[in-house]
Amino acid sequence: SKGLKYIANSLEHYYKHYWLTGGTLLGWYRDCGVIPFTSDCDLDLWADEYEPKIKRHFLGNPTISLLEIFGLVNDSYQFKLHDDFWRYDLFFVYKANMSHQWSAYHYKRSKYM
């Protein structure tokens, strides 16, 4: 989608590492594209690469706008972004140690890890 390309270009402009995750990754792997009946796109980003300019970039952005923020920068941070057609979930991933990482998913104001 154009929105996904815009988000990718924005994160690359800030030299951030990001990747597809969840159902978006499954659809890309299994169907070589977006799952036809989905309405959102899931992306991960390293939490230790977060900078406030990322949030400022999407606040009031006319192309992809920040709809909601969940969690705290140091614990389960998540952005819900949107355009006219899609919703994009940007999950921040935390490094637990050299081989493990975690992120949280928020649903109805509850956090799931």
TIVO-2410 file (N, C-alpha, C; in nm, 3 decimals):
# residues 113
REC num residu      c1      c2      c3 atome chaine
REC   1      S   0.083  -0.119   0.000     N      A
REC   1      S   0.000   0.000   0.000    CA      A
REC   1      S   0.088   0.125   0.000     C      A
REC   2      K   0.030   0.234  -0.043     N      A
REC   2      K   0.103   0.361  -0.042    CA      A
REC   2      K   0.137   0.403   0.100     C      A
REC   3      G   0.045   0.375   0.192     N      A
REC   3      G   0.069   0.412   0.332    CA      A
REC   3      G   0.187   0.337   0.391     C      A
REC   4      L   0.197   0.209   0.363     N      A
REC   4      L   0.309   0.130   0.413    CA      A
REC   4      L   0.441   0.182   0.356     C      A
REC   5      K   0.441   0.216   0.229     N      A
REC   5      K   0.562   0.273   0.168    CA      A
REC   5      K   0.597   0.406   0.233     C      A
REC   6      Y   0.498   0.486   0.265     N      A
REC   6      Y   0.522   0.614   0.329    CA      A
REC   6      Y   0.585   0.594   0.468     C      A
REC   7      I   0.529   0.501   0.546     N      A
REC   7      I   0.583   0.472   0.680    CA      A
REC   7      I   0.726   0.421   0.667     C      A
REC   8      A   0.749   0.328   0.575     N      A
REC   8      A   0.883   0.274   0.555    CA      A
REC   8      A   0.981   0.384   0.518     C      A
REC   9      N   0.944   0.470   0.425     N      A
REC   9      N   1.032   0.580   0.386    CA      A
REC   9      N   1.059   0.675   0.503     C      A
REC  10      S   0.957   0.699   0.584     N      A
REC  10      S   0.973   0.787   0.700    CA      A
REC  10      S   1.072   0.727   0.800     C      A
REC  11      L   1.057   0.598   0.830     N      A
REC  11      L   1.147   0.534   0.925    CA      A
REC  11      L   1.289   0.524   0.869     C      A
REC  12      E   1.300   0.499   0.741     N      A
REC  12      E   1.433   0.494   0.679    CA      A
REC  12      E   1.499   0.632   0.680     C      A
REC  13      H   1.419   0.735   0.665     N      A
REC  13      H   1.473   0.871   0.671    CA      A
REC  13      H   1.539   0.898   0.806     C      A
REC  14      Y   1.482   0.839   0.911     N      A
REC  14      Y   1.538   0.854   1.046    CA      A
REC  14      Y   1.637   0.742   1.082     C      A
REC  15      Y   1.671   0.660   0.985     N      A
REC  15      Y   1.768   0.550   1.003    CA      A
REC  15      Y   1.724   0.451   1.112     C      A
REC  16      K   1.597   0.410   1.106     N      A
REC  16      K   1.542   0.316   1.203    CA      A
REC  16      K   1.526   0.178   1.139     C      A
REC  17      H   1.543   0.075   1.221     N      A
REC  17      H   1.523  -0.063   1.176    CA      A
REC  17      H   1.378  -0.103   1.206     C      A
REC  18      Y   1.310  -0.151   1.107     N      A
REC  18      Y   1.170  -0.192   1.121    CA      A
REC  18      Y   1.148  -0.318   1.038     C      A
REC  19      W   1.040  -0.388   1.066     N      A
REC  19      W   1.008  -0.510   0.990    CA      A
REC  19      W   0.860  -0.542   1.004     C      A
REC  20      L   0.809  -0.620   0.910     N      A
REC  20      L   0.671  -0.667   0.916    CA      A
REC  20      L   0.658  -0.767   1.029     C      A
REC  21      T   0.541  -0.773   1.089     N      A
REC  21      T   0.516  -0.867   1.198    CA      A
REC  21      T   0.370  -0.912   1.194     C      A
REC  22      G   0.336  -1.007   1.278     N      A
REC  22      G   0.199  -1.053   1.293    CA      A
REC  22      G   0.137  -1.103   1.164     C      A
REC  23      G   0.009  -1.069   1.145     N      A
REC  23      G  -0.063  -1.112   1.026    CA      A
REC  23      G  -0.007  -1.055   0.898     C      A
REC  24      T   0.056  -0.941   0.905     N      A
REC  24      T   0.116  -0.882   0.786    CA      A
REC  24      T   0.233  -0.965   0.738     C      A
REC  25      L   0.316  -1.009   0.831     N      A
REC  25      L   0.428  -1.096   0.796    CA      A
REC  25      L   0.377  -1.230   0.744     C      A
REC  26      L   0.277  -1.286   0.810     N      A
REC  26      L   0.219  -1.414   0.766    CA      A
REC  26      L   0.166  -1.402   0.623     C      A
REC  27      G   0.092  -1.294   0.596     N      A
REC  27      G   0.037  -1.275   0.461    CA      A
REC  27      G   0.147  -1.262   0.357     C      A
REC  28      W   0.252  -1.189   0.391     N      A
REC  28      W   0.362  -1.170   0.296    CA      A
REC  28      W   0.432  -1.303   0.269     C      A
REC  29      Y   0.450  -1.383   0.375     N      A
REC  29      Y   0.518  -1.512   0.360    CA      A
REC  29      Y   0.429  -1.614   0.288     C      A
REC  30      R   0.305  -1.624   0.332     N      A
REC  30      R   0.215  -1.727   0.281    CA      A
REC  30      R   0.153  -1.692   0.146     C      A
REC  31      D   0.112  -1.565   0.130     N      A
REC  31      D   0.038  -1.524   0.011    CA      A
REC  31      D   0.115  -1.430  -0.081     C      A
REC  32      C   0.240  -1.400  -0.044     N      A
REC  32      C   0.323  -1.305  -0.120    CA      A
REC  32      C   0.256  -1.169  -0.132     C      A
REC  33      G   0.182  -1.130  -0.031     N      A
REC  33      G   0.114  -1.000  -0.030    CA      A
REC  33      G   0.030  -0.985   0.094     C      A
REC  34      V  -0.059  -0.891   0.092     N      A
REC  34      V  -0.146  -0.864   0.205    CA      A
REC  34      V  -0.260  -0.965   0.204     C      A
REC  35      I  -0.296  -1.015   0.322     N      A
REC  35      I  -0.411  -1.105   0.335    CA      A
REC  35      I  -0.535  -1.028   0.289     C      A
REC  36      P  -0.612  -1.081   0.196     N      A
REC  36      P  -0.721  -1.004   0.133    CA      A
REC  36      P  -0.825  -0.949   0.230     C      A
REC  37      F  -0.855  -1.016   0.338     N      A
REC  37      F  -0.962  -0.972   0.427    CA      A
REC  37      F  -0.912  -0.893   0.548     C      A
REC  38      T  -0.787  -0.855   0.547     N      A
REC  38      T  -0.734  -0.780   0.660    CA      A
REC  38      T  -0.760  -0.630   0.643     C      A
REC  39      S  -0.758  -0.559   0.754     N      A
REC  39      S  -0.781  -0.415   0.747    CA      A
REC  39      S  -0.668  -0.336   0.812     C      A
REC  40      D  -0.562  -0.405   0.851     N      A
REC  40      D  -0.451  -0.334   0.913    CA      A
REC  40      D  -0.318  -0.393   0.871     C      A
REC  41      C  -0.213  -0.324   0.908     N      A
REC  41      C  -0.077  -0.364   0.877    CA      A
REC  41      C   0.004  -0.354   1.006     C      A
REC  42      D   0.083  -0.456   1.036     N      A
REC  42      D   0.161  -0.461   1.159    CA      A
REC  42      D   0.309  -0.446   1.129     C      A
REC  43      L   0.373  -0.356   1.205     N      A
REC  43      L   0.517  -0.332   1.191    CA      A
REC  43      L   0.581  -0.330   1.329     C      A
REC  44      D   0.704  -0.377   1.337     N      A
REC  44      D   0.784  -0.369   1.460    CA      A
REC  44      D   0.899  -0.272   1.438     C      A
REC  45      L   0.944  -0.213   1.547     N      A
REC  45      L   1.055  -0.118   1.547    CA      A
REC  45      L   1.128  -0.135   1.680     C      A
REC  46      W   1.260  -0.132   1.679     N      A
REC  46      W   1.335  -0.145   1.804    CA      A
REC  46      W   1.303  -0.028   1.897     C      A
REC  47      A   1.264  -0.058   2.020     N      A
REC  47      A   1.229   0.046   2.116    CA      A
REC  47      A   1.349   0.134   2.151     C      A
REC  48      D   1.468   0.076   2.154     N      A
REC  48      D   1.585   0.158   2.190    CA      A
REC  48      D   1.624   0.254   2.078     C      A
REC  49      E   1.560   0.244   1.963     N      A
REC  49      E   1.582   0.339   1.854    CA      A
REC  49      E   1.477   0.451   1.851     C      A
REC  50      Y   1.383   0.446   1.945     N      A
REC  50      Y   1.278   0.548   1.947    CA      A
REC  50      Y   1.336   0.686   1.975     C      A
REC  51      E   1.286   0.783   1.903     N      A
REC  51      E   1.316   0.924   1.927    CA      A
REC  51      E   1.184   1.000   1.915     C      A
REC  52      P   1.164   1.103   1.997     N      A
REC  52      P   1.038   1.179   1.991    CA      A
REC  52      P   1.006   1.236   1.853     C      A
REC  53      K   1.106   1.255   1.768     N      A
REC  53      K   1.078   1.309   1.635    CA      A
REC  53      K   0.993   1.211   1.552     C      A
REC  54      I   0.995   1.082   1.584     N      A
REC  54      I   0.909   0.986   1.514    CA      A
REC  54      I   0.763   1.017   1.546     C      A
REC  55      K   0.735   1.036   1.674     N      A
REC  55      K   0.598   1.071   1.715    CA      A
REC  55      K   0.556   1.205   1.653     C      A
REC  56      R   0.642   1.303   1.659     N      A
REC  56      R   0.611   1.435   1.601    CA      A
REC  56      R   0.585   1.426   1.451     C      A
REC  57      H   0.659   1.337   1.384     N      A
REC  57      H   0.642   1.322   1.239    CA      A
REC  57      H   0.500   1.279   1.203     C      A
REC  58      F   0.442   1.191   1.281     N      A
REC  58      F   0.310   1.138   1.248    CA      A
REC  58      F   0.194   1.216   1.310     C      A
REC  59      L   0.220   1.299   1.411     N      A
REC  59      L   0.114   1.381   1.471    CA      A
REC  59      L   0.064   1.483   1.369     C      A
REC  60      G  -0.062   1.472   1.333     N      A
REC  60      G  -0.121   1.565   1.238    CA      A
REC  60      G  -0.068   1.554   1.096     C      A
REC  61      N   0.001   1.445   1.066     N      A
REC  61      N   0.056   1.425   0.933    CA      A
REC  61      N  -0.060   1.406   0.834     C      A
REC  62      P  -0.060   1.475   0.721     N      A
REC  62      P  -0.172   1.462   0.627    CA      A
REC  62      P  -0.175   1.330   0.549     C      A
REC  63      T  -0.064   1.257   0.546     N      A
REC  63      T  -0.060   1.130   0.472    CA      A
REC  63      T  -0.092   1.012   0.563     C      A
REC  64      I  -0.018   0.998   0.670     N      A
REC  64      I  -0.040   0.893   0.770    CA      A
REC  64      I  -0.042   0.962   0.906     C      A
REC  65      S  -0.153   0.955   0.975     N      A
REC  65      S  -0.170   1.029   1.100    CA      A
REC  65      S  -0.170   0.936   1.221     C      A
REC  66      L  -0.117   0.987   1.330     N      A
REC  66      L  -0.115   0.914   1.456    CA      A
REC  66      L  -0.253   0.922   1.521     C      A
REC  67      L  -0.316   0.808   1.538     N      A
REC  67      L  -0.452   0.801   1.591    CA      A
REC  67      L  -0.451   0.780   1.742     C      A
REC  68      E  -0.370   0.684   1.791     N      A
REC  68      E  -0.363   0.653   1.933    CA      A
REC  68      E  -0.221   0.611   1.970     C      A
REC  69      I  -0.189   0.630   2.098     N      A
REC  69      I  -0.062   0.582   2.155    CA      A
REC  69      I  -0.097   0.499   2.277     C      A
REC  70      F  -0.034   0.383   2.288     N      A
REC  70      F  -0.051   0.297   2.404    CA      A
REC  70      F   0.082   0.277   2.473     C      A
REC  71      G   0.077   0.248   2.601     N      A
REC  71      G   0.198   0.215   2.676    CA      A
REC  71      G   0.285   0.336   2.702     C      A
REC  72      L   0.406   0.306   2.746     N      A
REC  72      L   0.507   0.407   2.775    CA      A
REC  72      L   0.629   0.379   2.691     C      A
REC  73      V   0.712   0.479   2.670     N      A
REC  73      V   0.831   0.460   2.586    CA      A
REC  73      V   0.914   0.342   2.636     C      A
REC  74      N   0.926   0.326   2.768     N      A
REC  74      N   1.008   0.217   2.822    CA      A
REC  74      N   0.930   0.090   2.853     C      A
REC  75      D   0.802   0.085   2.815     N      A
REC  75      D   0.722  -0.035   2.843    CA      A
REC  75      D   0.601  -0.042   2.750     C      A
REC  76      S   0.607  -0.130   2.655     N      A
REC  76      S   0.495  -0.165   2.567    CA      A
REC  76      S   0.440  -0.047   2.485     C      A
REC  77      Y   0.527   0.032   2.432     N      A
REC  77      Y   0.487   0.146   2.348    CA      A
REC  77      Y   0.430   0.095   2.217     C      A
REC  78      Q   0.324   0.159   2.171     N      A
REC  78      Q   0.260   0.120   2.045    CA      A
REC  78      Q   0.190   0.241   1.985     C      A
REC  79      F   0.205   0.258   1.854     N      A
REC  79      F   0.134   0.363   1.781    CA      A
REC  79      F   0.028   0.299   1.694     C      A
REC  80      K  -0.088   0.359   1.688     N      A
REC  80      K  -0.190   0.324   1.589    CA      A
REC  80      K  -0.194   0.441   1.492     C      A
REC  81      L  -0.157   0.411   1.368     N      A
REC  81      L  -0.154   0.510   1.262    CA      A
REC  81      L  -0.267   0.479   1.164     C      A
REC  82      H  -0.305   0.577   1.084     N      A
REC  82      H  -0.409   0.547   0.984    CA      A
REC  82      H  -0.400   0.645   0.867     C      A
REC  83      D  -0.456   0.602   0.757     N      A
REC  83      D  -0.481   0.689   0.643    CA      A
REC  83      D  -0.629   0.671   0.608     C      A
REC  84      D  -0.668   0.705   0.488     N      A
REC  84      D  -0.809   0.696   0.452    CA      A
REC  84      D  -0.860   0.553   0.437     C      A
REC  85      F  -0.769   0.456   0.420     N      A
REC  85      F  -0.812   0.319   0.392    CA      A
REC  85      F  -0.762   0.215   0.491     C      A
REC  86      W  -0.647   0.238   0.554     N      A
REC  86      W  -0.583   0.136   0.636    CA      A
REC  86      W  -0.551   0.187   0.775     C      A
REC  87      R  -0.534   0.091   0.866     N      A
REC  87      R  -0.480   0.116   0.999    CA      A
REC  87      R  -0.345   0.047   1.005     C      A
REC  88      Y  -0.250   0.111   1.068     N      A
REC  88      Y  -0.114   0.057   1.080    CA      A
REC  88      Y  -0.077   0.052   1.228     C      A
REC  89      D  -0.038  -0.065   1.276     N      A
REC  89      D   0.007  -0.080   1.414    CA      A
REC  89      D   0.158  -0.085   1.415     C      A
REC  90      L   0.219   0.009   1.485     N      A
REC  90      L   0.364   0.015   1.498    CA      A
REC  90      L   0.398  -0.024   1.641     C      A
REC  91      F   0.451  -0.146   1.657     N      A
REC  91      F   0.486  -0.200   1.788    CA      A
REC  91      F   0.635  -0.177   1.815     C      A
REC  92      F   0.666  -0.135   1.935     N      A
REC  92      F   0.805  -0.116   1.973    CA      A
REC  92      F   0.853  -0.242   2.046     C      A
REC  93      V   0.967  -0.293   2.003     N      A
REC  93      V   1.020  -0.421   2.053    CA      A
REC  93      V   1.138  -0.393   2.146     C      A
REC  94      Y   1.134  -0.457   2.262     N      A
REC  94      Y   1.234  -0.436   2.368    CA      A
REC  94      Y   1.327  -0.556   2.374     C      A
REC  95      K   1.455  -0.530   2.386     N      A
REC  95      K   1.555  -0.636   2.394    CA      A
REC  95      K   1.568  -0.679   2.540     C      A
REC  96      A   1.538  -0.807   2.568     N      A
REC  96      A   1.551  -0.861   2.703    CA      A
REC  96      A   1.696  -0.899   2.731     C      A
REC  97      N   1.760  -0.960   2.634     N      A
REC  97      N   1.902  -0.997   2.643    CA      A
REC  97      N   1.951  -1.021   2.501     C      A
REC  98      M   2.065  -1.085   2.486     N      A
REC  98      M   2.125  -1.103   2.353    CA      A
REC  98      M   2.041  -1.191   2.259     C      A
REC  99      S   1.955  -1.275   2.315     N      A
REC  99      S   1.880  -1.368   2.229    CA      A
REC  99      S   1.728  -1.356   2.240     C      A
REC 100      H   1.677  -1.271   2.326     N      A
REC 100      H   1.533  -1.260   2.345    CA      A
REC 100      H   1.488  -1.114   2.341     C      A
REC 101      Q   1.368  -1.096   2.289     N      A
REC 101      Q   1.306  -0.965   2.288    CA      A
REC 101      Q   1.157  -0.982   2.312     C      A
REC 102      W   1.089  -0.873   2.342     N      A
REC 102      W   0.945  -0.880   2.367    CA      A
REC 102      W   0.878  -0.751   2.320     C      A
REC 103      S   0.750  -0.763   2.293     N      A
REC 103      S   0.666  -0.647   2.266    CA      A
REC 103      S   0.528  -0.679   2.321     C      A
REC 104      A   0.446  -0.578   2.333     N      A
REC 104      A   0.312  -0.599   2.388    CA      A
REC 104      A   0.208  -0.560   2.284     C      A
REC 105      Y   0.093  -0.615   2.299     N      A
REC 105      Y  -0.022  -0.584   2.215    CA      A
REC 105      Y  -0.131  -0.531   2.307     C      A
REC 106      H  -0.194  -0.421   2.270     N      A
REC 106      H  -0.299  -0.361   2.351    CA      A
REC 106      H  -0.432  -0.387   2.283     C      A
REC 107      Y  -0.527  -0.435   2.365     N      A
REC 107      Y  -0.661  -0.461   2.313    CA      A
REC 107      Y  -0.760  -0.418   2.421     C      A
REC 108      K  -0.847  -0.328   2.387     N      A
REC 108      K  -0.947  -0.273   2.481    CA      A
REC 108      K  -0.880  -0.228   2.611     C      A
REC 109      R  -0.771  -0.155   2.595     N      A
REC 109      R  -0.696  -0.095   2.705    CA      A
REC 109      R  -0.630  -0.197   2.797     C      A
REC 110      S  -0.620  -0.322   2.754     N      A
REC 110      S  -0.546  -0.424   2.828    CA      A
REC 110      S  -0.419  -0.457   2.751     C      A
REC 111      K  -0.313  -0.487   2.824     N      A
REC 111      K  -0.184  -0.516   2.763    CA      A
REC 111      K  -0.161  -0.667   2.764     C      A
REC 112      Y  -0.118  -0.721   2.651     N      A
REC 112      Y  -0.086  -0.863   2.637    CA      A
REC 112      Y   0.058  -0.876   2.591     C      A
REC 113      M   0.132  -0.964   2.652     N      A
REC 113      M   0.273  -0.983   2.615    CA      A
REC 113      M   0.295  -1.125   2.569     C      A
***
